[in-house]
Amino acid sequence: MASSRLKYMSLGVLVFQTTSLVLTMRYSRTLQAEGPRYLASSAVVVAEVLKILACVLLVLKEHSYSMRALNSVLRQEIIHKPIDTLKLAIPSGIYTLQNNLLYVALSNLDAATYQVTYQLKILTTALFSVSMLGRRLGLYQWISLLILMTGVTLVQWPSESMVTPEKPSLSAGSQFIGVAAVLVACCSSGFAGVYFEKILKESKQSVWIRNIQLGMFGLVFGLFGMFLYDGERVKESGMFQGYNSITWTVVALQALGGLVIAAVIKYADNILKGFATSLSIILSTVISYFWLEDFDPSSVFFFGAILVIFATFLYGYEYKPPPNPSRA
């Protein structure tokens, strides 16, 4: 009973986190406010700090809130194992790039189109799983990947509503930038996710310790990127320029994302994760249309979105042959 409750609770939180992150990030990047807009690179850095703090608290909880035990674990698992720690530099750098790309994507795409297109990470993750982990995909999974590509192609199919002069935010140029950012993010997500899974399977370290290691490198890469691309603006107006309650909400939701996914991996199965993804797409589409008013859906979009949702379910479907009556 408790396990079932945790399963559905983690999925409920995943739906909330995924949907609210996309919508609030989109809203924060299109909101016309006084003063400078917040720096996406700064938000990525702050999210990494919050993620590290959250994971440290979770490790502390696992050791009965003993500071001595926490200090011992961190020194033993991170400082005294430099090779294992350095292995996380690669996926961490890729995740940092991915997080920055998501801000670029949602600055140029409506939330609904972003949500559906981003499901291509299922395809990239599957391909990297086959090539890096030697995993074999079943017939249903290969069919689902073909359906997924078809659905995403239909979602990106040009429509008259995307080129109307009343909506310059959905111009062809911004659409191209947004889609390109999503596609690169899908590739980086697939590779980094499989690489991280491979590392987790090769070691017995806690997933929270691994997330602390990821966060440490992510913080370094994030700071480097921030000063490289936004160094002048940081010097002029500070790292927290343009921050408001919406910005802090986006940062907190982004930091929460990795922890929620870890919980879902632990407690949920593929079918329920597919259900959560599908529900998130539907909510994002409805809210993007009625609240943000930056999305004018077409029949082609709806058909493509249905295909993507179906492909998500089909990919997680596990065929179980019927029992053999002769052996009963």
N, C-alpha and C positions, 0 to 999 in steps of 0.2 A: 504494500500500500504506500509506504513512504517512498520507495523507489519510483513508483508510478507518479506520485505527486511531484517529485523532483524532476522527472522527465518532462512533464507538461509545464511545470513552472519555468524550467530552463528554456523551453521552446517559446513560451509566452514572452519571456524577457527578450529572447532573440528577435521575435517579430517586432516588439516595441522598439528595441535598440536599432535594428536595421531600418525600419520605416522612419522613425523620428530622426535618425542621423541624416538620412538622405534629404528629408524635407527641410530640416532646420539648416543643413549645410547649404542647400539650394537657396533658401530664403535669405540666409546671411550673406551670400555672395551676390544677390540681386537687390538687396534692401538699399534704398536711397536714403542715406543718413548724412548728417553733417560731419565734416572732418574726414580724415583719411579712412579707407577701408582697412580692416585688420589684415595682417600678413598671414597667408596660408602657411608659409614656412615656420612662422612663429607658433601657430596653432599646433602644428605637428610636433614641435619640440615640447610644448607644454603638455600635450597628450602623453608623450613618452614619460615625462616626469611623473604624471598622475598614475600611469600604469605601473611604473616601478614601485611607487609608494603603496599602491593597492596590493601588489604581489608580496611586498615585504610584510605587510600586515597579515596577509593570508598565511605566509610561512610562520610568522610569529604566533598566529592562532593555532597552527598545527603543533607547535611546541609549547603549548599551554602558557603562552604570553611570557615566556622566559627570555629576557634580553641576552642572557649568557648563552643559551642554546641557539638563539638566532645568530649571534655573532659567530659562534662556532660553526654553524652550518654554512653561513655565507663565506667564511674564510676557507673552509674545507672544500666546498663545492665550486667556488668561483676563483679564489686567489690561488689555491694549491693545485688547481687543475687548469692551468693556462691553455693547454692544447684543446681541451673540451670546450673551454670558454671561447677561444678564437674561432672554433667551427661555426659559431652563431653569427660571426661578422658578415658572412655572405648573405644569409636570408634577412638579416637585420637591415643591411644596406638596401636590399631590394624592397623590403616592406616600407622603408622610409621614402623611397622613390614612388612607390605605389600610393602611399598616403598623400603625397603632394599632388600626384596626378589626379586623384579623386576630386580635389578642390578645383583643378583645371577643368575637369569633365563637368562638374556641376555648376561651373560658372558659364558653361556654354551649351548645356543640355537641360531639358526639363527633367524633373525627378522620375517621371514614368518611363521615358525613353532610356534614361540612365539605368534604372533598375532592371529593365528587361535585357538591355545590351550587356550589362555586367555579368549576366548569367553565363556568358561565354567562358567564364573562368572554370565552369564544369568541364568544358572541352579541353582547355589547356591543362587542367589538373589531371584529367584522364590520360592525355597523351604523355605527360611527364611521368605519370605513375607507371605506364607501360615501359617507357624507355629507361627510367632510373631505378624503379623498384622491381621490374620484371613482372608486374601484375598483369593478369589476363582479364580482358573484358568479355562479358557474355554477349550473346546475340542481342538481347534487349538493350544493353548499354550502347552498343554500336548504333543500333537503330535510333535510340534516343539522342545520340550526338548528331546524327544527320537531321533529325527533326529540329533539334536546337538551332543548328546553323540556318536552317530554312526559316525558322521563326524570327531569329534576330535579323536576317536579311529583309524580311517583310516589314519588321518594325522600322528599319532604316530606309525603307522605300520612300522616295520623294513624294510628297503630296502638296496640294495647292496651299494648304494651311501653313506649310513651313516656309513659304516664300511670300506671304502677304506683307505689304509694307507696314501694316499696323504693328507687326511683331518683329522688330529688328533683332531682338535677342535670339530669334530662331532663324537667322540668316544662314545661307549656305556655308559661309566662311566659318561662323561660330559652330555650326553643326559638325563640320569637318574636324575642327580642333577638338571638340568634345568627344566625338567618336574615336579619333586617333588616341586621345588620352585614355579612354576606356579600354581600347584594344591592347595598348601597352600595359595598362594596369592588370588586365586579364592574364597576359603572358607572365608578368612578374608575380602575380598572385599564385598562378599554377606552379611555377618553378619553386618559389620560396616555400609554398605550402608542402610540396612533396619533399623538398630538401629537409625542412623542419621535421616532418614525419619520420624521415629516414634517421635523423639524429636521435629523435625520441626513442625509436625502436632499438637503437644501438647502445643506449645508456639506460640507467635506472634512476636518473635524477628526477626530482619532482618537476611537474609541468610548470609550477610557479617559479622554481629556480631558473628553469629555462627561459621563462618570460622575463625574469629580471635581467638575465644575460642579454636577451634580445633588446630589452629596453635600454640597457647601458650603451650598447653599440648604436642603437637607434638615436639616442640622445646625442652622441658624438657626431654621427652622420647628419642629423637634423640641424645641429648648431653650425656645422661646416656649410651646409647648403644655405642656411639662413643668411650667414655673413657673406657667402659668395654671391648670392643673387639679390639679397635685400640689405646688404651691409650699409649702404648710404642712407636708406630710409630708416634703418634701426638707429644709426647715429643721429639722425635729424630729430626723430619723434619717439624713439624708444621701441623696445621690443613689444610692448603691450598697446601700441597705438591702435585706435579703432575698436578696442575690446568693449563689449557690452554684455548684457545678460544672455543674449542669443549666442554670442561667440563662446562664452564660457559653457553654455549648454552643449554646443557642438564639440568642444574640446573634451568635455566629460563623457559624452556619448562615444566619441572615438576611442578614448582610453578604455571605456567599458567593453568595447567590441571584442578585443582579444580574449578577455576573461569570460565573456558570455559564450564565445565559440568553444573555449576549452571545456566549459561546463556541458555544453550540448554534445560535444564529442564523447564526454564521459557518460552521460545519462540517456541520450536519445539515439534513435536509429535513423536510417536514411529516409524512410518513408515520412516520418514526422518532420525531419529537416526539410524535405521537399514541400510538405504542407506549409511549414513556416515561411519558406521562401515565396511560395505562391500567394499566401495571404498578404505578405509584405508588398508584393508587386501590385496586388489589387488595391490595397490601402493607399499606396503611393500614387497610383493612377487616379483614384477618386479624389484624394485630397489635393493633388496637383491641379486637377481640373476645377474643383469648387473653391479651394482656398487660395492657392498661389495664382490661379488663373493664367498660367503660362503654357498651358497644354490644350491643344485642340485635337482630340483623337479622331482617327479615321477608321473606316471598316477594315482597311488593310492592317493598321496597327493592332486592332483588337484580335484579328485572326492570328497575327504573328505572336502576340502575347499569349494567346490560348495554346499555341504550339509550344512555346517556351515553357509554360506551366506544365503541360502534359509531358514534355521531355524531361523536366525536372523530376516528376513522379516516376516516370519509366526508368530513369537512370538508377534510382534507388530501389527499384523493384527486384526482389530476389525470388526467382522461380523455384518453387518447391514441387517436385514430381509427386503425383498422387501415390498413396500406398499401394503396394502390390498385393492384391487380394489372395494370391496363391500362397503368400508367405504368412498371411494372417492366421 
